[in-house]
């Protein structure tokens, strides 16, 4: 590997040493976070910034607690895949209700630590104490005052001190099922009541699901692993919510789970009320329910509907405002913008694409939204009574916010890098230390909107490119729902600048179906992936070629991972006149074998194979005999998201059709391609494209 790839691998793509997982505690006085000691240190420690003094204190060092790292519990390893967490050491933590104590798991052992306000040389006077656990534990949660810790071990829910709370009934307790963690944004399965006496717990029955298996062919002495997987058209996990109270009391929350099987959010509003958000299977109806924890009875607070699907891309909604009114996300008339409504009354209009509601500050809603180009994001204060907007962070770039009791954490990202500022209610400011590797490239991609659909595009050229020199084109992107490629966030352009410096014009296109342009733009992918994705990618490529004459459209390669891998294989199979070579990584080649919540949201339920069935139209397997261009297929053999069988089925179909292709199977590699796997693949892809696109 060259210097950039080695540096990218050693720094986990320039993330090690950067603070992450921020959480406010003690009414905004404390800012907790995780950070390693430098750009090549993979082990995250637990830190706290005290805004009373501005001092940062390390409260827990994983290497001091566990000098010999152990194995992660299987449930934690799988959850890390769902939430895309690659850091070693302390992966996550949870605060007590008062925010003065944190609990965390470390290789299956539980620890707790409190902040005592006493520190010397950045080290706390408090020492983490190990919490006795019934077995390899994960996802600990402290109650209001930190006196009790709930955790999961061997699919059962426990408290310490105390013991087992959940019955031994064959179900999994206190966890998020695959669909919730991977597709619905809910990664947890138990919640303490505000008074610290009761637990709201998910009961997950996966007995009706098929099992998927992994065996490492490079380690034949190891047994295979299996897990429950909700395949499109098949059964989902049966998810219930129970209140486990003092004295062994158990109350099941009652809603129409047959009609609304997905629980996308849950939590306590007060000791006497639980709020939960449920969805129907096709995600056209989303209900916010109020539940009585004493009786389990529920009542509907709000209902959001859409004839195609309710877009899940507005975290923080639906919600109850402090004055009792209901805040929901809605589409403006004509689907020009994703907006907010209070008690059904539209609060924002077409000029604002709302992306997240981050909380309440100074009596106003804290909103992350796009006012200008979709590549940028601003932080705004929104008056819930009048709709008046006041910018809080609106310079070029992508801005995010967190808030607690008048204290703000503002994060800004642009071509210069990342800047984080803590701003207290009395006007003082602090900057959490960032020990990560400076980004090697300052990338200023050419951002343009093209075609009649206004597709966001980006073009990255080699540094020092001489106009008039023709360049082979590399289309590098994702193209699928739920992810925006063309963004002012700087890390995502580092690898693309490296590709450009190898002699390519790198093109990235957000086709219709991707988020943040408009609801109509996003919903264009309804009942079909392949046609919209490919038509838009081709149209955008031709538009850019007409504007930038140095792009040699006679030499076009395409690469991508996950949905981007699907796009890459699709491109050379169906449009070999436009795309001349492809590297397709972790491609879902037949969506009948992908998960329920994602696939059915867009394609509906599978029907009998035929021309009218979107699953048939979007499958790559029937296209195998058409391959005439070079195709490199890549899969991680430990990928539990896009199972390696997707790639192997396509490879088998190509082989049966007598179509030459290359297959790169990576033993032990997951969907996240951690620990330098991604960079090794990039080096091999570079050889592939240089060979196949050479004149």
ABEGO torsion letter per residue (X at the ends): XBAAAAAAAAAGGGABGBBBGBBBBGGGABBBBBBBAEAABABBBBBBBBAAAGBBBBABBAAAABABBBBBBAAAAAAAAAAGBABBEBABBBBBAAGABBBBBBGGBBBBBBBAGBBBGGBBABBBBBBBBAEBBBGBBBBAAGABBBBBBGGBBBBOBEEBABBBAGBBBGBBBAAAAAAAGBABABBBBAAGABBBBBBBBAAABBBBBBBBAABAABBBBBBBBBBBGBBBBBBBBBBBBBGGBBBBBBBBAAABABBABBEBABAABBBBBBBBAAGABBBBBBBBAAAGBBBBABBBBBAABBBAABBGOBBBBAAGBBBBBBBBBGGABBBBBBGGBBABBAABBBABBAEBBGGBBBBBBBABBAABBBBBBBBAAAGBBBBABABBEBBBBBBBGGBBBBBBBBAAEBBBBBBBAAGBBBBBBBABBBBABBBBBBBBBBEAAGBBBBBBBBBGBBBGBBBBBBBBBAGBBGBBABBABAAAAAAAAAAAAAGBBBBBBBBBGBBGABAAAAAAABGEAAAAAAAAAAAAAAAAAAABAABBAABBBBBEBEAAAAAAAAAAAABAAABABBBBBGBBABAAABBAAAAAAAAEBBBBBEAABAAAAABAAAAAAABABBBBBBBBAABAABBAAAAAAAAAAAAAAGBBBBBBBBBGBBAAGBGGAAAAAAAAAAAAAAAAABX
